[in-house]
Amino acid sequence: MRTISKRDLLAAYLWAGAAVAAVAFSDSALLRVALGAPVVFLVPGHTVLRAIGVSTTSALQHIVYAVGASLAVGIVGGFALNAAGFLTPLGWALWFWIVTAAAALAAVRRDTPDLPAWPALARVRVWQGAVLMLAVLVATGAYAFAVRDEAAHREFKYTEFWLLPSASGERDRITVGIRSAETQTQRFDVEITLDGQPFAVFRSVAVAPGDTWAREIPVPAAAIRQRAEARLYRPQDNRLYRSVSTLVPRF
């Protein structure tokens, strides 16, 4: 009688343990995905099938069953980890490792059906391998270019500019601000008028992408409403870029 091999169970246990180590001690996303994806979608389901003695007639059928069982393990794990307050990457890794280890131990201790034989590999000719490699290179290159272009592309390149009464509610102050969504650091000139008369000027204000520049400016007291206007210029061409205005509350 042929001895049933259990080496796949040891390999599954070690793989799940390596995934736990990768999550616990490494910040590499590539390493975590490479070790974690099989643990999420295949490894625990495989050991569970071996533990409960499910017999399959082909390797493809076993893989399909293993994927389904792994997803079931993941669903149960979601409820268990949520109840334990441990829904973290390390929590998930430990959950799949514990299930894999328990199922592998159960499969080793009982007489389980052997794995179905893997189909013989089809013979690949040299020209077929060359075409396959060329296709992989083209697809990889296209993906790399797409990622690069996506990282460099911004749907909207603009600068926000505002002039408002003081956010703290003080009547004798107004707030002027710039927020940049440009692709590189820009310099601006800011000119503020009060009822058409020059009032304040800021030269060569540098604003980096994603940064905000803001200033609160005191205004003189007046019994009537005053109209404040702020204009934004680019120093390189001195052309008007933005213009905003607000009414200053009277005192």
Secondary structure by P-SEA (a helix, b strand, c coil): cbbbbaaaaaaaaaaaaaaaaaaaccccaaaaaaacccccccaaaaaaaaaaccccccaaaaaaaaaaaaaaaaaaaaaaaaaaccccaaaaaaaaaaaaaaaaaaaaaccccccccccccccccaaaaaaaaaaaaaaaaaaaaaaaaaaacccbbbbbbbccccccccccbbbbbbbbcccccccbbbbbbcccccccccccccccccbbbbbbbbbcccccbbbbbbbbbcccccccccccccccccc
